[in-house]
Amino acid sequence: MSAVPGPLIQDGPVPKHEQLRGRLTELAARLPAGTPLPGERQLCVEHGVSRITVREAIGQLVSEGVLVRVRGKGTFVAERPARSRLHLASFHEDMRRLGLAASTVVLDVVRAVPPPVTRRVLELPAGAPAWHVRRLRLADGQPMSVDDGWYVADLLPDLGERDLTGSLYTLLADEYDCPVDRAEQTVRAAEVDRDTGVHLGVAPGRSVLVFDRVSSSRGRPVEHAISTYRGDRYEVQMAVGLS
């Protein structure tokens, strides 16, 4: 694979490695994830720079997650993270908007007494059971998140018998007349635990994004979910204004 050659890089106010970094960033944006980058020698010739300049530019892009090095094989375009706007939507709707195919593997469904914090936010009496649903969410067949959710059992009496591989929000609205119309959510960075890391395909201790969400339908809490997303495959975008 050959880069499209342009004018040779010249000395100027912008350092050569920064000029090359910009060109390689533009090149990576045009190529699919996994595409090999031209070798160092080819980049030196095409852009008129030294190997030290090439290595410095590539090193910066590797640290930024634009490129990835594979020992003994070369440098490749890194997988681009899905960028989601911070809004209320099901995982399936979110991935569809991003042009990705969503799928789900149900890990566990059980009716049990939730932990105290979940009982409080779902406004359940002591000892009341709820549905505990754990699901692995995939985008284009690759692990994206693990959802660990609790759902009010008296509103969803036979949830455990339903097909939970699709959108739960659609199921709640269409089958139980419980449309999710409001949610409060916090987002934090964390280190992934061993069990979740196995499902996501990442080593324990790697950084992940954790979404802690309480969703309501017509003013009644119906869901308390903790969703753990791969930090290298998911970003959150939001608009910020002055108050």
Secondary structure, DSSP 8 states (H G I E B T S, - for coil): ------S----SSS-HHHHHHHHHHHHHHHS-TT-B---HHHHHHHHT--HHHHHHHHHHHHHTTSEEEETTTEEEE----EEEESS---HHHHHHHTT--EEEEEEEEEEE---HHHHHHTT--TT--EEEEEEEEEETTEEEEEEEEEEETTTSTTGGGS--SS-HHHHHHHHHS----EEEEEEEEEE--HHHHHHHT--TT-EEEEEEEEEEETTEEEEEEEEEEETTTEEEE------
